[in-house]
Amino acid sequence: MERHVLVLFPHPDDETLAVGGTIAFHAKAGSPVTYACFTLGQMGRNMGKPFFANRESLPTIREQELREACNALGITDLRMLGFRDKTLEFEDPELLIRIITDLIKELNPSLVITYYPGYCVHPDHEAVARATVEAIRRLQPADRPKLYCQAFSRDHFEALGERDIIVDTRGVWEERYLAIKAHKSQTALRVAEIEAGLKGDPEERDRVIEGLSQEGLYSYRFES
């Protein structure tokens, strides 16, 4: 059981699609989980399938989806930090570092989760990942929480190797699925595939559940 888990991502649905099983696992084990979400994903291109959102309504819709997903995963402390989607790369890095440092000082987490800098594709992802690493690096080594990172760029495996943190999420696969379903403006096709599998024959159902039953991350190691 972790003392406190702090999750740092830029968009609604990052928490679910990147590490939803891990979050649900820790929440179910009794660890308090805080999700600091930097934007509302208001510049996202997906508007649902079939469309039910537009550029004006998307921020409100994505905020509600995020709240539903957090409820499914067991996140009880959601911090919406109010930045605009697709602008984090242009923010002063020291501002982002200061925000993250303040959260760490307030919450005293034993585990922080974010993306792996250099291997997370989107500029917003990179900005939060770099700021998180730097905020923790500036702490005294004895005061640093563990840092777990998710990577998904095409070259991440060649650069980083096998994931060294494997979380058994069999006990929370339904929570993970419900969180994916909550982000319906972004995940309609994936949800349709999962639902079709769950309604299929026993072998297909087992395959889908198995796909939701394990999650891997990288532990970030500081040189000093």
C-alpha positions as CSV (number, residue, x, y, z in Angstrom):
1,M,0.0,0.0,0.0
2,E,1.3,3.4,-1.0
3,R,1.2,6.4,1.4
4,H,-0.3,8.5,-1.4
5,V,-0.3,8.3,-5.2
6,L,0.0,11.4,-7.2
7,V,-0.8,11.1,-10.9
8,L,0.2,13.9,-13.3
9,F,-1.1,14.1,-16.9
10,P,-2.2,16.8,-19.2
11,H,-5.5,15.5,-20.5
12,P,-8.7,13.9,-19.5
13,D,-8.4,10.2,-20.5
14,D,-4.6,10.1,-20.0
15,E,-5.1,8.7,-16.5
16,T,-7.4,6.0,-17.8
17,L,-5.7,5.0,-21.1
18,A,-2.1,5.2,-19.7
19,V,-2.4,3.8,-16.2
20,G,-6.1,3.2,-15.4
21,G,-5.5,-0.3,-14.1
22,T,-2.6,0.9,-11.9
23,I,-4.7,3.7,-10.4
24,A,-7.6,1.4,-9.7
25,F,-5.2,-1.2,-8.2
26,H,-3.8,1.3,-5.7
27,A,-7.1,2.8,-4.9
28,K,-8.7,-0.6,-4.2
29,A,-5.7,-1.4,-1.9
30,G,-6.6,1.7,0.2
31,S,-4.0,4.2,-1.1
32,P,-5.3,7.7,-1.6
33,V,-4.9,8.8,-5.2
34,T,-4.8,12.4,-6.4
35,Y,-5.0,13.2,-10.1
36,A,-3.7,16.5,-11.2
37,C,-5.1,17.1,-14.8
38,F,-3.5,20.1,-16.4
39,T,-6.1,20.8,-19.2
40,L,-9.6,19.8,-20.2
41,G,-8.5,18.5,-23.6
42,Q,-10.6,21.2,-25.2
43,M,-8.6,21.0,-28.5
44,G,-9.1,17.3,-29.0
45,R,-10.2,16.2,-32.4
46,N,-12.6,13.4,-31.3
47,M,-16.2,14.5,-30.9
48,G,-17.7,11.1,-30.2
49,K,-18.9,8.4,-32.7
50,P,-21.5,9.3,-33.8
51,F,-20.8,12.9,-33.1
52,F,-22.4,14.4,-30.0
53,A,-19.9,17.1,-29.1
54,N,-18.6,20.3,-30.8
55,R,-15.8,22.6,-30.2
56,E,-17.9,24.7,-27.8
57,S,-19.3,21.9,-25.8
58,L,-16.3,19.6,-25.7
59,P,-14.6,21.1,-22.6
60,T,-17.7,20.6,-20.5
61,I,-18.3,17.1,-21.8
62,R,-14.7,16.1,-21.2
63,E,-14.8,17.5,-17.7
64,Q,-17.9,15.4,-16.9
65,E,-16.3,12.3,-18.5
66,L,-13.2,12.8,-16.4
67,R,-15.2,13.0,-13.2
68,E,-17.0,9.8,-14.1
69,A,-13.8,8.0,-14.9
70,C,-12.2,9.2,-11.7
71,N,-15.2,7.8,-9.8
72,A,-14.8,4.5,-11.6
73,L,-11.1,4.2,-10.8
74,G,-11.4,5.3,-7.2
75,I,-9.7,8.7,-7.5
76,T,-11.2,10.8,-4.8
77,D,-9.0,13.9,-5.2
78,L,-9.2,15.5,-8.7
79,R,-7.3,18.7,-9.3
80,M,-8.1,20.4,-12.5
81,L,-5.3,22.9,-13.0
82,G,-6.9,25.1,-15.7
83,F,-4.3,25.2,-18.5
84,R,-5.4,25.2,-22.1
85,D,-5.0,22.1,-24.2
86,K,-2.0,22.1,-26.7
87,T,-0.3,25.0,-25.0
88,L,1.7,23.4,-22.2
89,E,4.9,23.2,-24.4
90,F,4.8,27.1,-24.4
91,E,4.3,27.5,-20.7
92,D,7.3,28.6,-18.5
93,P,8.7,25.2,-17.4
94,E,9.5,26.7,-14.0
95,L,5.8,27.4,-13.5
96,L,4.9,23.7,-14.2
97,I,7.8,22.6,-11.9
98,R,6.6,24.9,-9.1
99,I,3.0,23.6,-9.4
100,I,4.2,20.0,-9.2
101,T,6.6,20.7,-6.4
102,D,3.9,22.3,-4.4
103,L,1.6,19.2,-4.9
104,I,4.4,16.9,-3.7
105,K,5.0,19.1,-0.7
106,E,1.3,19.2,0.1
107,L,0.5,15.5,-0.4
108,N,3.8,13.8,0.4
109,P,3.2,11.0,-2.1
110,S,5.3,7.8,-1.9
111,L,4.5,7.2,-5.6
112,V,4.2,9.7,-8.6
113,I,3.0,8.5,-12.0
114,T,3.4,10.4,-15.3
115,Y,4.7,9.8,-18.8
116,Y,8.3,9.0,-19.6
117,P,9.9,12.1,-21.1
118,G,11.2,11.6,-24.6
119,Y,8.8,8.7,-25.2
120,C,5.3,10.0,-25.0
121,V,4.7,11.6,-28.4
122,H,2.5,14.6,-27.7
123,P,4.1,18.0,-26.7
124,D,1.7,18.4,-23.8
125,H,2.7,15.0,-22.5
126,E,6.3,15.9,-22.9
127,A,5.9,19.2,-21.0
128,V,4.3,17.5,-18.0
129,A,6.7,14.6,-18.0
130,R,9.8,16.8,-18.1
131,A,8.5,19.1,-15.4
132,T,7.6,16.2,-13.2
133,V,11.1,14.6,-13.5
134,E,12.8,17.9,-12.8
135,A,10.6,18.7,-9.8
136,I,11.5,15.3,-8.2
137,R,15.1,15.6,-9.3
138,R,15.5,18.9,-7.3
139,L,14.4,17.2,-4.1
140,Q,16.9,15.6,-1.8
141,P,17.4,12.0,-2.8
142,A,16.0,10.8,0.6
143,D,12.8,12.9,0.0
144,R,12.1,11.7,-3.5
145,P,9.0,9.6,-4.1
146,K,9.1,6.7,-6.5
147,L,8.5,7.8,-10.0
148,Y,6.7,5.4,-12.5
149,C,6.4,6.4,-16.1
150,Q,4.3,5.3,-19.1
151,A,5.9,5.3,-22.5
152,F,4.3,4.6,-25.9
153,S,6.3,6.2,-28.7
154,R,7.3,3.8,-31.5
155,D,10.9,3.7,-30.4
156,H,10.4,3.4,-26.6
157,F,11.0,-0.3,-26.4
158,E,14.4,-0.1,-28.3
159,A,15.5,2.7,-26.0
160,L,14.1,1.6,-22.6
161,G,13.7,-2.1,-22.9
162,E,11.1,-4.2,-21.1
163,R,8.9,-2.5,-18.6
164,D,10.1,-3.3,-15.1
165,I,6.9,-2.5,-13.2
166,I,4.1,-5.0,-14.0
167,V,0.8,-4.4,-12.2
168,D,-1.6,-7.3,-11.9
169,T,-4.9,-5.6,-12.6
170,R,-7.1,-8.7,-12.8
171,G,-9.0,-7.6,-9.7
172,V,-9.9,-4.2,-11.2
173,W,-10.4,-4.9,-14.9
174,E,-14.0,-3.9,-14.6
175,E,-13.1,-0.5,-13.0
176,R,-10.6,0.0,-15.8
177,Y,-13.2,-0.8,-18.4
178,L,-15.8,1.5,-16.9
179,A,-13.3,4.3,-16.9
180,I,-12.5,3.7,-20.5
181,K,-16.3,3.8,-21.2
182,A,-16.7,7.0,-19.3
183,H,-14.5,8.9,-21.8
184,K,-17.0,8.2,-24.5
185,S,-16.2,11.2,-26.6
186,Q,-12.7,9.8,-27.1
187,T,-13.1,6.0,-26.8
188,A,-16.3,4.9,-28.6
189,L,-14.5,2.6,-31.0
190,R,-12.4,0.9,-28.3
191,V,-15.5,0.5,-26.1
192,A,-17.4,-1.1,-29.0
193,E,-14.5,-3.6,-29.4
194,I,-14.4,-4.4,-25.7
195,E,-18.2,-4.8,-25.5
196,A,-18.3,-7.1,-28.5
197,G,-15.6,-9.3,-27.0
198,L,-17.3,-9.5,-23.6
199,K,-20.5,-10.6,-25.3
200,G,-18.7,-13.1,-27.4
201,D,-17.9,-16.8,-26.7
202,P,-16.0,-17.7,-23.5
203,E,-12.7,-17.7,-25.2
204,E,-13.2,-14.3,-26.7
205,R,-14.4,-12.9,-23.4
206,D,-11.4,-14.3,-21.6
207,R,-9.1,-12.7,-24.2
208,V,-10.7,-9.3,-23.6
209,I,-10.5,-9.6,-19.8
210,E,-6.9,-10.8,-20.0
211,G,-6.1,-7.6,-22.1
212,L,-7.4,-5.5,-19.2
213,S,-5.7,-7.5,-16.5
214,Q,-2.1,-6.4,-16.7
215,E,-0.4,-3.0,-17.0
216,G,3.3,-2.2,-17.3
217,L,5.3,0.9,-16.5
218,Y,8.9,2.0,-16.2
219,S,10.5,3.0,-13.0
220,Y,12.5,6.3,-13.5
221,R,15.9,6.2,-11.9
222,F,17.8,9.4,-11.1
223,E,21.5,9.5,-11.5
224,S,22.0,11.4,-8.3
